[in-house]
Amino acid sequence: MDRRTGLAFVLIFLILVGSQYIMPKIFPPSPQPESADTTAAMDNSSIEQAVEPIPAAAQEKPREPLPVEFSSAGPESAEQALLLKPGPVEKTLTVTTPLYRLVLSSHGGRIISFETLAHDHYSGGPVQLVPAQIPDNGLDAIIFRGGEMNLGQANFSFDFVGDLMVHEGQGPRSVDMVAETLGGLVVHKVITFDPETYGMVVEYVLDSTNEDLSRQSLNLLGSPQEFRFGWNQGITMTERIEKMEKPAMRSLAMVGDQFEAKKQNGLAKSVEKVQGTYHGSVHYAGVQNKYFTIFGIVPQDDGNVVEGTIRLSGDKDLLAQSWAIDVPALRGNGTEIAMARLHLFIGPGDRDLVLVYGQNLDKGIDLGMKIIRPLSGLVLSLMSWLHGFIPNYGIIIILFSVATKLAFYPLSKAQTTSMKRMQEIQPKIKEIQEKYKNDKDKLNQATMKLYKEEKVNPLAGCLPMLVQMPVFFALYQALNHTIALRGQPFVAWITDLSQPDSLFQLPFELPLLGGDFNVLPILMSVAMYFQTKLTPSTGGGQMAAMNTMLPLVMVFIFYNMPSGLVLYWLVNTIMQVYQSWRIHSQAAPKQGVQTS
């Protein structure tokens, strides 16, 4: 890397690291239309009690009873028709598959715990994706013409006794949860678990227990118009260094061709920062941390689009982002009144795992700006393919670094050669600057004439950088966001390529760096120091001073980045040092440049 482009790379990576804060201010999201359906508004502000983690064994928890049943004459208003039967206790059911273990609560039929068994938490045990504190009530609902049935606080009963084990090779298994209204209506919430995938099918079916009562209720309510599927539990941060994960925390929605994302850091200021309402052809909504995601995916049977609404919001006190998807009620089978389905995906943010659902779900995996997403995807595909032959991702990263450096060797050679020629003609340039210091036009004309006579292209040092930038950005996104590196060791103390390569913990915190002693960023800085010594200098003392500071600046930029990314850049820098030495050693000796 030459001296001029060294500073450019610092700015590039500052932009990369700071883009998640800067870009929303430069390109703010367009204002979204407010929903006309006031009954569908989400309000998570009133939280009286947080749900604590529940162990695998079922527990019971007393709840306040709902109003007593009205007279046998039937409901007299829509409000009465929507009253849910009371339940004195809350029960839980643990479901275990080869991939995960979750806990279902009878209150709202919600998932209140989800552990991925294939991924370890840095403090030990499996990764937990549902926070310990969540809003007391869920968001699910059935929307009628004359009212809304709030299923988020319904007391469901299970048709299952004991824990549910979903074994590999035995096919999917389902849990049927049932809630009844005092108006003769019954709601089935059926969740089907597949032992082969992280996805599950959530289905609501509206039926009746008493034909006369249900008819009276529907006369008051009108027919069901929409079903709402929601997730307001948020998602936990799973990595050791929170400040590196917080920028990745977000909620997202895909409606038609419109992709929207809301960063969680805005929720600390106000709920409005993470709110959004989107109408149209609904595809999916979700919440994410750096490596894991919780998607609600709308099935599009036979390729038919589904017109509905997605709402993004959040709880400021719990810093929990939420999504809710309203989809049209479909006609039920036989005597069933209405039904709706949703695919729920909870697990690693892996492109290969979500692509099976279609609907541009890969856009929900953060691979950078639109212009570099194809390159980032290609890098991930190549890494995945190579991993089938090479079990160590650290070796794969080294091969990537060597391959990209060799591919760009002609550009690097042209860049270094150009900078060397620029250094050689510096005495002539200074002479011209002194001669025409009071006439800018003649100064520019004389300088361009000199470049032409000496056959020097002043842009030759910049063009190689511009060509390589998209590739470097793609590699940055791929290595910084792929879950494939999570938990993957390289050698010795580098036990997780998705985390900084901490050799040991310092007894104190360093400003801007933290309390870890990371080796790779220091080695990279040393390599950059030797690189600057081999780079032609054309900027005098100021540029020399800047090159001296550059390795130190890069330490601060890379210090807490994933060790896989730093490993790539370290190998890249060592290759650049060798290339610069090679180019200089092969260059023909020049006679001293004479000035006129």
C-alpha positions, -999 to +999 in steps of 0.1 A: +000+000+000+015+034-010+016+064+012-013+083-004-036+053-005-027+044+031-046+074+044-074+065+020-078+031+035-080+046+070-109+068+058-125+038+040-126+017+072-137+046+093-166+050+069-173+012+070-174+012+108-193+045+111-217+039+081-244+024+103-246+058+121-238+082+093-258+068+064-292+070+081-286+107+086-275+113+050-303+092+035-331+093+060-360+068+054-389+082+035-420+090+057-444+061+059-482+065+058-500+061+090-523+031+093-560+038+091-568+009+113-566+023+148-577-010+163-545-026+150-521-002+168-494-018+189-489-005+224-462-020+246-458+009+269-478-006+299-458-034+313-466-044+348-445-076+351-416-092+333-414-129+326-384-145+342-366-174+325-385-207+330-367-240+334-374-270+313-398-285+338-433-270+337-441-244+362-474-228+373-481-192+380-514-177+393-530-151+371-559-127+377-593-143+367-612-127+338-648-115+342-674-143+350-695-158+323-726-138+312-761-152+311-771-182+288-790-158+266-758-151+249-736-120+244-753-086+242-724-067+227-692-072+206-672-067+238-689-095+255-686-118+225-648-113+226-643-121+263-619-150+267-625-177+293-604-172+325-575-194+335-561-195+370-526-207+362-499-203+335-483-236+323-453-242+301-442-269+277-407-276+266-401-287+230-367-302+221-355-309+185-320-318+173-314-281+166-330-262+195-349-263+227-378-239+234-404-232+260-440-224+252-462-206+276-500-211+279-503-173+283-506-160+248-492-193+234-458-175+231-423-188+229-406-175+261-373-193+257-353-204+227-319-221+229-299-230+198-281-263+207-255-261+179-242-227+191-224-220+224-227-189+244-194-173+253-201-178+290-210-214+286-242-233+276-263-228+244-272-195+230-304-180+243-323-158+218-353-147+239-344-121+266-351-128+302-375-099+304-402-096+279-436-078+277-463-095+296-487-099+267-481-108+231-494-091+199-514-119+182-550-111+175-580-118+153-595-087+137-633-087+131-653-060+114-667-051+149-638-057+172-605-074+179-598-105+198-565-101+217-548-135+217-517-121+232-533-124+266-554-155+260-550-185+283-544-215+260-546-251+271-522-277+257-532-310+242-499-324+253-488-338+286-451-336+296-422-324+274-422-329+236-392-345+219-390-341+182-365-367+170-346-368+138-361-391+112-396-392+128-410-363+109-427-331+121-448-330+153-474-304+163-487-289+195-524-278+195-531-249+220-568-240+225-584-209+239-622-203+242-643-172+244-675-168+265-692-162+232-689-198+219-659-192+197-627-214+200-592-206+187-567-233+179-530-222+178-511-251+162-473-250+160-456-276+139-419-284+146-396-300+120-366-318+133-346-309+102-349-271+102-351-240+124-384-231+108-418-239+123-453-234+110-477-214+132-514-218+123-545-202+137-579-218+133-611-201+144-639-225+152-669-228+175-679-248+206-715-238+207-733-232+174-760-209+188-736-188+209-710-185+181-737-174+156-748-147+180-712-136+186-705-134+148-737-114+143-723-088+167-687-090+155-691-096+118-668-120+099-631-122+108-611-100+084-575-105+094-552-125+117-522-108+133-490-127+140-465-108+162-432-110+180-425-084+208-400-104+228-370-088+210-338-107+207-308-110+230-273-099+223-252-130+222-216-118+218-191-109+244-182-074+232-216-056+231-203-025+215-194-045+184-228-062+183-251-033+191-248-017+156-262-049+141-293-050+163-323-041+141-359-049+130-368-053+094-396-057+070-401-067+033-433-054+016-434-057-022-400-045-034-395-023-004-370-034+022-370-014+055-347-017+085-348+000+119-317+001+141-322-007+177-300+021+189-327+045+179-350+029+205-329+043+233-341+078+222-378+072+214-401+044+202-409+066+171-373+060+159-381+023+153-417+025+142-429+020+107-462+008+090-460-008+056-490-018+034-489-040+004-476-074-007-462-087+026-432-111+026-416-111+060-406-092+091-380-099+117-356-089+145-319-096+144-286-094+163-252-098+146-255-135+139-290-147+147-325-138+134-362-142+142-383-140+110-420-142+105-425-153+069-458-151+050-465-182+029-472-174-007-490-206-019-487-212-056-468-179-059-498-158-050-490-125-032-506-118+001-519-082+007-515-071+043-497-049+067-464-050+086-458-028+117-424-024+133-422-010+168-405-015+202-405-012+239-382+016+251-379+003+287-369-032+277-350-021+245-370-049+227-379-044+191-411-059+177-429-068+145-465-076+137-479-090+104-516-086+095-527-112+069-562-118+054-584-144+071-588-175+049-618-197+047-615-227+071-620-263+063-655-279+070-671-262+099-641-240+107-648-203+104-614-190+093-577-197+095-542-182+087-507-195+086-472-181+091-437-196+089-416-187+120-378-190+116-356-187+147-320-194+144-287-185+127-287-158+101-273-181+074-282-173+037-284-210+028-309-217+056-333-189+047-331-190+009-353-221+009-382-198+018-377-176-013-393-141-011-360-123-012-353-134+023-316-132+017-320-094+017-327-098+054-291-110+060-269-079+063-243-082+034-237-045+030-248-020+004-268-031-026-239-026-050-216-050-031-242-076-019-236-099-049-199-099-043-204-105-005-227-134-014-202-148-038-175-147-011-197-165+013-206-192-013-169-197-021-160-199+016-188-225+022-177-245-008-140-245+003-150-255+038-162-288+023-125-295+015-107-274+041-121-278+076-102-247+090-117-213+081-085-196+091-067-213+063-095-205+039-092-168+049-055-169+042-061-185+008-086-157+000-062-130+010-034-145-011-057-151-041-070-115-040-035-100-037-023-121-066-053-112-087-046-075-081-008-078-085-007-060-119-027-031-104-004-030-073+026-030-096+013-002-117+004+017-085+038+014-069+056+022-102+036+053-107+043+065-071+080+058-077+080+079-109+061+107-091+088+107-064+115+109-091+100+140-107+094+158-074+123+182-079+109+194-112+075+198-098+088+219-069+107+240-094+075+247-114+056+255-082+082+280-072+083+296-107+046+299-111+035+303-075+016+335-083-001+321-115-023+291-109-033+287-146+003+286-158+012+263-128-014+238-139-004+240-175+033+235-168+026+206-144+004+188-169+031+193-196+057+178-173+035+148-166+032+143-204+069+147-211+078+123-183+050+099-192+036+099-157-002+095-149-009+112-116-042+091-114-024+058-118-019+056-080-056+060-073-073+039-100-061+006-087-076+015-053-109+024-069-110-009-087-102-029-055-126-011-032-158-030-040-139-063-034-125-051-001-159-039+010-175-072+001-148-092+020-153-069+050-191-075+050-187-113+044-160-118+071-176-094+096-212-108+094-210-145+085-221-168+112-199-195+096-169-180+115-187-180+148-170-204+172-145-216+145-109-219+158-078-212+138-046-219+157-033-216+193-051-188+211-074-179+182-103-200+192-131-180+176-126-162+142-158-142+148-143-126+179-111-106+187-081-129+193-077-121+229-045-137+243-053-127+279-073-102+299-056-070+311-060-060+347-073-026+335-093-011+306-075+008+278-092+038+264-110+029+231-095-006+232-110-023+262-095-049+285-083-076+261-048-080+248-053-088+211-023-099+191-033-099+154-040-061+153-006-054+167+011-078+142-009-060+114+004-026+126+040-039+126+035-052+090+020-018+080+050+000+094+074-019+072+050-014+043+052+024+047+090+022+047+089+006+013+064+030-002+077+059-023+071+093-006+059+123-025+044+145+002+074+156+022+076+157+060+039+159+066+032+127+045+061+110+063+046+119+097+012+107+086+026+074+074+043+070+108+009+074+125-010+052+101-001+018+117-011+032+151-044+044+138-051+011+121-046-006+155-075+014+170-097+006+140-091-031+139-085-038+176-120-052+185-129-065+150-134-102+144-100-120+143-110-135+109-112-101+094-079-089+110-062-122+098-073-114+062-059-079+064-026-090+081-019-115+054-029-089+028-004-064+043+024-089+045+018-098+008+019-061+000+052-057+018+066-085-002+052-071-035+066-036-028+101-051-020+099-072-051+089-043-074+116-021-060+143-048-063+134-055-099+132-018-110+159-006-133+182+020-116+175+055-126+199+083-133+194+114-112+166+135-124+179+168-138+158+199-135+158+227-160 
